[in-house]
């Protein structure tokens, strides 16, 4: 494929991702799923498109297809470290969602552990605060307060090193402060 065709394909993927993102921003996950399916026919192995398709399905409550799309996204060549963090974090979120619907303690424990594993794997890539604080909360839910506090401190350290924290960084810091028992700072 020549570079013009490659650029055109990349442009098409970027337009499709933007369309899916707009649907998600508007609270229309089923429309996002439809936009994903249409784009996936043209670009079935694009990791960023597969990730957004998984996110759309997750928001639509379709965890099974979301997991399958994440599997494909993880196998796809060319996933950047930042995208791998997003893929692994979304996998953690899907397991955390399963925790909310768990009917018995054994299923809840499994969901906590799987979610925590996903967030820890995401955190290991670049040390990002978001997966760290999610892993910390799951550690606390699983009864490991020592690990929860250590991860919360890591998340705070990362945010404190950020020159211009976003509103998401502030929310993450608040969650970390709660885990550290510093409600006044949260």
FIKOLZA-1660 file (N, C-alpha, C; in steps of 0.1 Angstrom, whole numbers, plus 5000, padded with zeros to 4 digits):
% residues 186
   i   px   py   pz ch aa at
   1 5009 4988 5000  A  X  N
   1 5000 5000 5000  A  X CA
   1 5009 5012 5000  A  X  C
   2 5006 5022 4991  A  X  N
   2 5015 5034 4991  A  X CA
   2 5011 5043 5003  A  X  C
   3 5020 5053 5005  A  X  N
   3 5018 5062 5017  A  X CA
   3 5005 5070 5016  A  X  C
   4 5001 5073 5003  A  X  N
   4 4988 5081 5002  A  X CA
   4 4976 5072 5006  A  X  C
   5 4977 5060 5003  A  X  N
   5 4966 5051 5007  A  X CA
   5 4966 5048 5022  A  X  C
   6 4979 5047 5028  A  X  N
   6 4980 5046 5042  A  X CA
   6 4975 5058 5049  A  X  C
   7 4978 5070 5044  A  X  N
   7 4973 5082 5050  A  X CA
   7 4958 5083 5049  A  X  C
   8 4953 5079 5038  A  X  N
   8 4938 5079 5037  A  X CA
   8 4931 5070 5046  A  X  C
   9 4937 5058 5048  A  X  N
   9 4931 5048 5058  A  X CA
   9 4932 5054 5072  A  X  C
  10 4943 5060 5075  A  X  N
  10 4945 5066 5089  A  X CA
  10 4935 5077 5091  A  X  C
  11 4933 5085 5081  A  X  N
  11 4923 5096 5081  A  X CA
  11 4909 5090 5083  A  X  C
  12 4906 5079 5076  A  X  N
  12 4893 5073 5078  A  X CA
  12 4891 5068 5092  A  X  C
  13 4901 5062 5098  A  X  N
  13 4900 5057 5111  A  X CA
  13 4898 5068 5121  A  X  C
  14 4906 5079 5119  A  X  N
  14 4904 5091 5128  A  X CA
  14 4890 5097 5127  A  X  C
  15 4885 5097 5115  A  X  N
  15 4871 5102 5114  A  X CA
  15 4861 5093 5121  A  X  C
  16 4863 5080 5119  A  X  N
  16 4854 5071 5126  A  X CA
  16 4855 5072 5141  A  X  C
  17 4868 5073 5146  A  X  N
  17 4869 5074 5161  A  X CA
  17 4863 5087 5166  A  X  C
  18 4864 5098 5158  A  X  N
  18 4858 5110 5162  A  X CA
  18 4842 5109 5162  A  X  C
  19 4837 5102 5153  A  X  N
  19 4822 5100 5152  A  X CA
  19 4818 5091 5164  A  X  C
  20 4825 5081 5167  A  X  N
  20 4822 5072 5179  A  X CA
  20 4823 5081 5191  A  X  C
  21 4833 5089 5193  A  X  N
  21 4835 5097 5204  A  X CA
  21 4824 5107 5206  A  X  C
  22 4819 5113 5195  A  X  N
  22 4808 5122 5196  A  X CA
  22 4795 5115 5201  A  X  C
  23 4793 5103 5196  A  X  N
  23 4781 5096 5201  A  X CA
  23 4782 5093 5216  A  X  C
  24 4794 5089 5220  A  X  N
  24 4796 5086 5234  A  X CA
  24 4794 5099 5243  A  X  C
  25 4800 5110 5238  A  X  N
  25 4798 5123 5245  A  X CA
  25 4784 5127 5246  A  X  C
  26 4776 5123 5237  A  X  N
  26 4761 5127 5237  A  X CA
  26 4753 5117 5244  A  X  C
  27 4760 5107 5250  A  X  N
  27 4752 5097 5258  A  X CA
  27 4744 5087 5249  A  X  C
  28 4750 5084 5237  A  X  N
  28 4743 5075 5228  A  X CA
  28 4752 5063 5225  A  X  C
  29 4753 5054 5234  A  X  N
  29 4763 5043 5232  A  X CA
  29 4759 5034 5221  A  X  C
  30 4746 5032 5219  A  X  N
  30 4741 5023 5208  A  X CA
  30 4745 5029 5194  A  X  C
  31 4743 5042 5193  A  X  N
  31 4747 5048 5180  A  X CA
  31 4763 5047 5178  A  X  C
  32 4770 5048 5190  A  X  N
  32 4785 5046 5189  A  X CA
  32 4788 5032 5185  A  X  C
  33 4780 5022 5190  A  X  N
  33 4783 5008 5185  A  X CA
  33 4780 5007 5170  A  X  C
  34 4769 5013 5166  A  X  N
  34 4766 5012 5151  A  X CA
  34 4778 5019 5143  A  X  C
  35 4783 5030 5147  A  X  N
  35 4794 5037 5140  A  X CA
  35 4806 5028 5141  A  X  C
  36 4809 5022 5152  A  X  N
  36 4820 5013 5153  A  X CA
  36 4819 5001 5143  A  X  C
  37 4807 4995 5143  A  X  N
  37 4806 4983 5134  A  X CA
  37 4808 4987 5119  A  X  C
  38 4803 4998 5116  A  X  N
  38 4805 5003 5102  A  X CA
  38 4820 5005 5099  A  X  C
  39 4827 5012 5108  A  X  N
  39 4841 5014 5106  A  X CA
  39 4849 5002 5107  A  X  C
  40 4845 4992 5115  A  X  N
  40 4853 4980 5117  A  X CA
  40 4852 4971 5105  A  X  C
  41 4842 4973 5096  A  X  N
  41 4842 4965 5084  A  X CA
  41 4854 4970 5075  A  X  C
  42 4857 4982 5076  A  X  N
  42 4868 4988 5067  A  X CA
  42 4882 4986 5074  A  X  C
  43 4882 4986 5088  A  X  N
  43 4895 4986 5095  A  X CA
  43 4893 4976 5107  A  X  C
  44 4893 4963 5104  A  X  N
  44 4889 4953 5115  A  X CA
  44 4900 4952 5125  A  X  C
  45 4913 4956 5122  A  X  N
  45 4924 4953 5132  A  X CA
  45 4930 4966 5137  A  X  C
  46 4923 4977 5136  A  X  N
  46 4929 4990 5142  A  X CA
  46 4927 4990 5157  A  X  C
  47 4938 4991 5165  A  X  N
  47 4936 4990 5179  A  X CA
  47 4929 5002 5185  A  X  C
  48 4930 5014 5180  A  X  N
  48 4923 5025 5186  A  X CA
  48 4908 5024 5183  A  X  C
  49 4905 5019 5171  A  X  N
  49 4891 5017 5168  A  X CA
  49 4885 5006 5176  A  X  C
  50 4892 4995 5178  A  X  N
  50 4887 4984 5186  A  X CA
  50 4885 4988 5201  A  X  C
  51 4894 4996 5206  A  X  N
  51 4893 5002 5220  A  X CA
  51 4880 5010 5221  A  X  C
  52 4878 5019 5211  A  X  N
  52 4865 5027 5212  A  X CA
  52 4853 5019 5210  A  X  C
  53 4854 5008 5202  A  X  N
  53 4842 4999 5200  A  X CA
  53 4839 4992 5214  A  X  C
  54 4850 4988 5221  A  X  N
  54 4848 4982 5234  A  X CA
  54 4842 4992 5244  A  X  C
  55 4847 5004 5243  A  X  N
  55 4841 5014 5252  A  X CA
  55 4826 5016 5249  A  X  C
  56 4823 5017 5237  A  X  N
  56 4809 5019 5233  A  X CA
  56 4800 5008 5238  A  X  C
  57 4805 4995 5236  A  X  N
  57 4798 4984 5241  A  X CA
  57 4797 4983 5256  A  X  C
  58 4808 4987 5263  A  X  N
  58 4807 4988 5277  A  X CA
  58 4797 4998 5282  A  X  C
  59 4796 5009 5276  A  X  N
  59 4786 5019 5280  A  X CA
  59 4772 5015 5277  A  X  C
  60 4771 5006 5267  A  X  N
  60 4758 5001 5263  A  X CA
  60 4754 4989 5272  A  X  C
  61 4762 4985 5280  A  X  N
  61 4759 4974 5289  A  X CA
  61 4762 4960 5283  A  X  C
  62 4770 4960 5272  A  X  N
  62 4773 4948 5265  A  X CA
  62 4787 4943 5269  A  X  C
  63 4789 4938 5281  A  X  N
  63 4802 4935 5286  A  X CA
  63 4809 4924 5278  A  X  C
  64 4802 4914 5274  A  X  N
  64 4808 4903 5266  A  X CA
  64 4814 4908 5253  A  X  C
  65 4807 4915 5245  A  X  N
  65 4813 4920 5232  A  X CA
  65 4825 4930 5236  A  X  C
  66 4823 4938 5246  A  X  N
  66 4834 4947 5250  A  X CA
  66 4847 4939 5253  A  X  C
  67 4846 4929 5261  A  X  N
  67 4858 4920 5264  A  X CA
  67 4864 4915 5252  A  X  C
  68 4855 4910 5243  A  X  N
  68 4860 4904 5230  A  X CA
  68 4868 4914 5222  A  X  C
  69 4862 4926 5221  A  X  N
  69 4869 4937 5214  A  X CA
  69 4882 4941 5221  A  X  C
  70 4883 4941 5234  A  X  N
  70 4895 4944 5241  A  X CA
  70 4906 4933 5238  A  X  C
  71 4901 4921 5237  A  X  N
  71 4910 4910 5234  A  X CA
  71 4917 4913 5220  A  X  C
  72 4909 4916 5211  A  X  N
  72 4914 4919 5197  A  X CA
  72 4923 4932 5197  A  X  C
  73 4919 4942 5205  A  X  N
  73 4927 4954 5206  A  X CA
  73 4941 4951 5212  A  X  C
  74 4941 4942 5222  A  X  N
  74 4954 4939 5228  A  X CA
  74 4963 4931 5219  A  X  C
  75 4957 4923 5210  A  X  N
  75 4965 4915 5200  A  X CA
  75 4969 4923 5188  A  X  C
  76 4962 4934 5186  A  X  N
  76 4965 4942 5173  A  X CA
  76 4978 4948 5174  A  X  C
  77 4985 4948 5163  A  X  N
  77 4998 4954 5162  A  X CA
  77 4997 4969 5163  A  X  C
  78 5006 4976 5169  A  X  N
  78 5007 4991 5168  A  X CA
  78 5000 4998 5179  A  X  C
  79 4995 4991 5189  A  X  N
  79 4989 4998 5201  A  X CA
  79 5000 5005 5208  A  X  C
  80 4999 5018 5209  A  X  N
  80 5009 5026 5217  A  X CA
  80 5008 5023 5232  A  X  C
  81 5019 5026 5239  A  X  N
  81 5018 5025 5254  A  X CA
  81 5005 5032 5260  A  X  C
  82 5003 5044 5255  A  X  N
  82 4991 5051 5260  A  X CA
  82 4978 5044 5257  A  X  C
  83 4977 5038 5245  A  X  N
  83 4965 5031 5242  A  X CA
  83 4964 5018 5250  A  X  C
  84 4976 5011 5252  A  X  N
  84 4975 4999 5261  A  X CA
  84 4970 5002 5275  A  X  C
  85 4974 5014 5280  A  X  N
  85 4969 5018 5293  A  X CA
  85 4954 5019 5293  A  X  C
  86 4949 5025 5282  A  X  N
  86 4934 5027 5281  A  X CA
  86 4927 5013 5279  A  X  C
  87 4933 5004 5272  A  X  N
  87 4927 4991 5270  A  X CA
  87 4927 4983 5283  A  X  C
  88 4938 4983 5290  A  X  N
  88 4938 4976 5303  A  X CA
  88 4930 4982 5313  A  X  C
  89 4929 4995 5313  A  X  N
  89 4920 5002 5323  A  X CA
  89 4906 4999 5320  A  X  C
  90 4902 4999 5307  A  X  N
  90 4888 4996 5304  A  X CA
  90 4885 4981 5308  A  X  C
  91 4894 4972 5306  A  X  N
  91 4892 4958 5311  A  X CA
  91 4890 4958 5326  A  X  C
  92 4898 4966 5333  A  X  N
  92 4896 4967 5348  A  X CA
  92 4882 4972 5351  A  X  C
  93 4878 4982 5343  A  X  N
  93 4864 4988 5346  A  X CA
  93 4853 4978 5343  A  X  C
  94 4855 4970 5333  A  X  N
  94 4845 4960 5330  A  X CA
  94 4843 4950 5341  A  X  C
  95 4855 4946 5347  A  X  N
  95 4854 4937 5359  A  X CA
  95 4848 4944 5371  A  X  C
  96 4851 4957 5372  A  X  N
  96 4846 4964 5383  A  X CA
  96 4831 4965 5382  A  X  C
  97 4826 4967 5369  A  X  N
  97 4811 4967 5367  A  X CA
  97 4805 4954 5371  A  X  C
  98 4812 4943 5368  A  X  N
  98 4807 4930 5372  A  X CA
  98 4806 4929 5387  A  X  C
  99 4815 4935 5394  A  X  N
  99 4815 4935 5409  A  X CA
  99 4801 4941 5414  A  X  C
 100 4797 4951 5408  A  X  N
 100 4784 4957 5412  A  X CA
 100 4772 4948 5410  A  X  C
 101 4773 4939 5401  A  X  N
 101 4762 4929 5399  A  X CA
 101 4764 4916 5405  A  X  C
 102 4775 4914 5413  A  X  N
 102 4778 4901 5418  A  X CA
 102 4768 4897 5429  A  X  C
 103 4763 4885 5428  A  X  N
 103 4753 4880 5437  A  X CA
 103 4758 4873 5449  A  X  C
 104 4771 4868 5448  A  X  N
 104 4776 4861 5460  A  X CA
 104 4790 4865 5462  A  X  C
 105 4796 4863 5474  A  X  N
 105 4809 4868 5478  A  X CA
 105 4820 4862 5469  A  X  C
 106 4819 4850 5464  A  X  N
 106 4829 4844 5456  A  X CA
 106 4830 4851 5443  A  X  C
 107 4819 4854 5437  A  X  N
 107 4819 4862 5424  A  X CA
 107 4824 4876 5426  A  X  C
 108 4820 4882 5437  A  X  N
 108 4825 4896 5441  A  X CA
 108 4840 4896 5442  A  X  C
 109 4846 4886 5449  A  X  N
 109 4860 4885 5452  A  X CA
 109 4867 4883 5438  A  X  C
 110 4862 4875 5430  A  X  N
 110 4869 4873 5416  A  X CA
 110 4868 4886 5408  A  X  C
 111 4857 4893 5408  A  X  N
 111 4856 4905 5401  A  X CA
 111 4866 4916 5406  A  X  C
 112 4867 4917 5420  A  X  N
 112 4877 4926 5426  A  X CA
 112 4891 4923 5421  A  X  C
 113 4895 4910 5422  A  X  N
 113 4908 4906 5418  A  X CA
 113 4911 4909 5403  A  X  C
 114 4902 4905 5395  A  X  N
 114 4904 4907 5380  A  X CA
 114 4904 4922 5377  A  X  C
 115 4895 4930 5383  A  X  N
 115 4896 4944 5380  A  X CA
 115 4909 4950 5385  A  X  C
 116 4913 4946 5397  A  X  N
 116 4926 4951 5402  A  X CA
 116 4937 4947 5393  A  X  C
 117 4938 4935 5388  A  X  N
 117 4948 4931 5379  A  X CA
 117 4949 4939 5367  A  X  C
 118 4937 4943 5361  A  X  N
 118 4937 4951 5349  A  X CA
 118 4942 4965 5352  A  X  C
 119 4938 4971 5363  A  X  N
 119 4943 4984 5366  A  X CA
 119 4958 4984 5370  A  X  C
 120 4963 4974 5377  A  X  N
 120 4977 4973 5380  A  X CA
 120 4985 4971 5367  A  X  C
 121 4981 4963 5358  A  X  N
 121 4988 4961 5345  A  X CA
 121 4988 4975 5338  A  X  C
 122 4978 4982 5338  A  X  N
 122 4977 4995 5331  A  X CA
 122 4987 5005 5339  A  X  C
 123 4987 5005 5352  A  X  N
 123 4996 5014 5359  A  X CA
 123 5010 5010 5357  A  X  C
 124 5013 4997 5355  A  X  N
 124 5027 4993 5353  A  X CA
 124 5033 4999 5340  A  X  C
 125 5025 5002 5331  A  X  N
 125 5031 5007 5318  A  X CA
 125 5037 5021 5319  A  X  C
 126 5030 5030 5325  A  X  N
 126 5035 5044 5326  A  X CA
 126 5033 5050 5339  A  X  C
 127 5028 5043 5349  A  X  N
 127 5027 5049 5363  A  X CA
 127 5016 5059 5364  A  X  C
 128 5006 5058 5355  A  X  N
 128 4995 5068 5355  A  X CA
 128 4987 5067 5368  A  X  C
 129 4982 5079 5372  A  X  N
 129 4975 5080 5385  A  X CA
 129 4961 5073 5384  A  X  C
 130 4954 5075 5373  A  X  N
 130 4940 5069 5372  A  X CA
 130 4940 5054 5375  A  X  C
 131 4948 5046 5367  A  X  N
 131 4947 5032 5371  A  X CA
 131 4953 5029 5385  A  X  C
 132 4962 5037 5390  A  X  N
 132 4967 5034 5403  A  X CA
 132 4956 5036 5414  A  X  C
 133 4948 5047 5413  A  X  N
 133 4938 5049 5423  A  X CA
 133 4927 5039 5422  A  X  C
 134 4924 5035 5410  A  X  N
 134 4914 5024 5408  A  X CA
 134 4919 5011 5414  A  X  C
 135 4931 5008 5412  A  X  N
 135 4937 4996 5418  A  X CA
 135 4937 4997 5433  A  X  C
 136 4940 5009 5438  A  X  N
 136 4940 5012 5452  A  X CA
 136 4926 5010 5458  A  X  C
 137 4916 5015 5452  A  X  N
 137 4902 5013 5457  A  X CA
 137 4898 4998 5457  A  X  C
 138 4902 4991 5447  A  X  N
 138 4899 4977 5446  A  X CA
 138 4907 4969 5457  A  X  C
 139 4919 4974 5460  A  X  N
 139 4927 4967 5470  A  X CA
 139 4920 4969 5484  A  X  C
 140 4915 4981 5486  A  X  N
 140 4908 4984 5498  A  X CA
 140 4895 4976 5499  A  X  C
 141 4888 4975 5488  A  X  N
 141 4875 4966 5488  A  X CA
 141 4879 4952 5491  A  X  C
 142 4891 4948 5486  A  X  N
 142 4895 4934 5488  A  X CA
 142 4901 4931 5501  A  X  C
 143 4902 4942 5510  A  X  N
 143 4908 4940 5523  A  X CA
 143 4923 4942 5525  A  X  C
 144 4929 4947 5514  A  X  N
 144 4944 4949 5515  A  X CA
 144 4946 4964 5516  A  X  C
 145 4945 4969 5529  A  X  N
 145 4946 4984 5531  A  X CA
 145 4960 4989 5529  A  X  C
 146 4970 4980 5532  A  X  N
 146 4984 4984 5530  A  X CA
 146 4987 4987 5515  A  X  C
 147 4983 4978 5506  A  X  N
 147 4985 4980 5492  A  X CA
 147 4977 4992 5487  A  X  C
 148 4964 4993 5493  A  X  N
 148 4956 5005 5489  A  X CA
 148 4962 5018 5492  A  X  C
 149 4968 5019 5504  A  X  N
 149 4974 5032 5507  A  X CA
 149 4987 5034 5499  A  X  C
 150 4995 5024 5496  A  X  N
 150 5007 5026 5488  A  X CA
 150 5003 5030 5474  A  X  C
 151 4993 5024 5468  A  X  N
 151 4989 5028 5455  A  X CA
 151 4983 5042 5455  A  X  C
 152 4975 5046 5465  A  X  N
 152 4970 5059 5466  A  X CA
 152 4981 5070 5467  A  X  C
 153 4991 5067 5475  A  X  N
 153 5003 5076 5475  A  X CA
 153 5010 5077 5462  A  X  C
 154 5011 5066 5454  A  X  N
 154 5017 5067 5441  A  X CA
 154 5008 5076 5432  A  X  C
 155 4995 5074 5432  A  X  N
 155 4986 5083 5424  A  X CA
 155 4988 5097 5428  A  X  C
 156 4988 5100 5440  A  X  N
 156 4990 5114 5445  A  X CA
 156 5004 5120 5440  A  X  C
 157 5014 5112 5441  A  X  N
 157 5027 5116 5437  A  X CA
 157 5027 5120 5422  A  X  C
 158 5021 5112 5414  A  X  N
 158 5020 5114 5400  A  X CA
 158 5013 5127 5397  A  X  C
 159 5002 5129 5404  A  X  N
 159 4994 5141 5402  A  X CA
 159 5001 5154 5406  A  X  C
 160 5008 5153 5418  A  X  N
 160 5016 5164 5423  A  X CA
 160 5027 5168 5413  A  X  C
 161 5032 5159 5405  A  X  N
 161 5042 5162 5395  A  X CA
 161 5037 5167 5382  A  X  C
 162 5023 5168 5381  A  X  N
 162 5017 5172 5369  A  X CA
 162 5016 5188 5369  A  X  C
 163 5022 5194 5359  A  X  N
 163 5022 5209 5359  A  X CA
 163 5008 5216 5359  A  X  C
 164 4999 5210 5351  A  X  N
 164 4985 5215 5350  A  X CA
 164 4975 5204 5352  A  X  C
 165 4972 5200 5364  A  X  N
 165 4962 5189 5366  A  X CA
 165 4949 5193 5360  A  X  C
 166 4943 5182 5355  A  X  N
 166 4929 5184 5349  A  X CA
 166 4919 5181 5360  A  X  C
 167 4906 5183 5356  A  X  N
 167 4896 5180 5366  A  X CA
 167 4896 5165 5370  A  X  C
 168 4900 5156 5360  A  X  N
 168 4900 5142 5363  A  X CA
 168 4912 5139 5373  A  X  C
 169 4923 5147 5372  A  X  N
 169 4934 5145 5381  A  X CA
 169 4929 5149 5395  A  X  C
 170 4921 5160 5396  A  X  N
 170 4916 5164 5409  A  X CA
 170 4907 5154 5415  A  X  C
 171 4898 5148 5407  A  X  N
 171 4889 5137 5412  A  X CA
 171 4897 5125 5416  A  X  C
 172 4907 5122 5409  A  X  N
 172 4916 5111 5412  A  X CA
 172 4923 5113 5426  A  X  C
 173 4928 5126 5427  A  X  N
 173 4935 5130 5440  A  X CA
 173 4925 5129 5452  A  X  C
 174 4912 5133 5449  A  X  N
 174 4902 5132 5460  A  X CA
 174 4900 5118 5464  A  X  C
 175 4899 5109 5455  A  X  N
 175 4897 5095 5458  A  X CA
 175 4909 5089 5466  A  X  C
 176 4921 5093 5461  A  X  N
 176 4933 5089 5468  A  X CA
 176 4934 5094 5483  A  X  C
 177 4930 5106 5485  A  X  N
 177 4930 5112 5498  A  X CA
 177 4920 5105 5507  A  X  C
 178 4908 5101 5502  A  X  N
 178 4898 5093 5509  A  X CA
 178 4905 5080 5514  A  X  C
 179 4911 5073 5504  A  X  N
 179 4918 5060 5507  A  X CA
 179 4928 5062 5518  A  X  C
 180 4934 5073 5519  A  X  N
 180 4945 5076 5529  A  X CA
 180 4939 5081 5542  A  X  C
 181 4925 5082 5542  A  X  N
 181 4919 5086 5554  A  X CA
 181 4919 5101 5557  A  X  C
 182 4923 5109 5547  A  X  N
 182 4924 5124 5548  A  X CA
 182 4912 5130 5542  A  X  C
 183 4901 5129 5549  A  X  N
 183 4888 5134 5543  A  X CA
 183 4888 5149 5542  A  X  C
 184 4895 5156 5550  A  X  N
 184 4896 5171 5549  A  X CA
 184 4903 5175 5537  A  X  C
 185 4913 5168 5532  A  X  N
 185 4920 5171 5520  A  X CA
 185 4912 5166 5507  A  X  C
 186 4904 5156 5509  A  X  N
 186 4896 5151 5498  A  X CA
 186 4886 5161 5494  A  X  C
% end
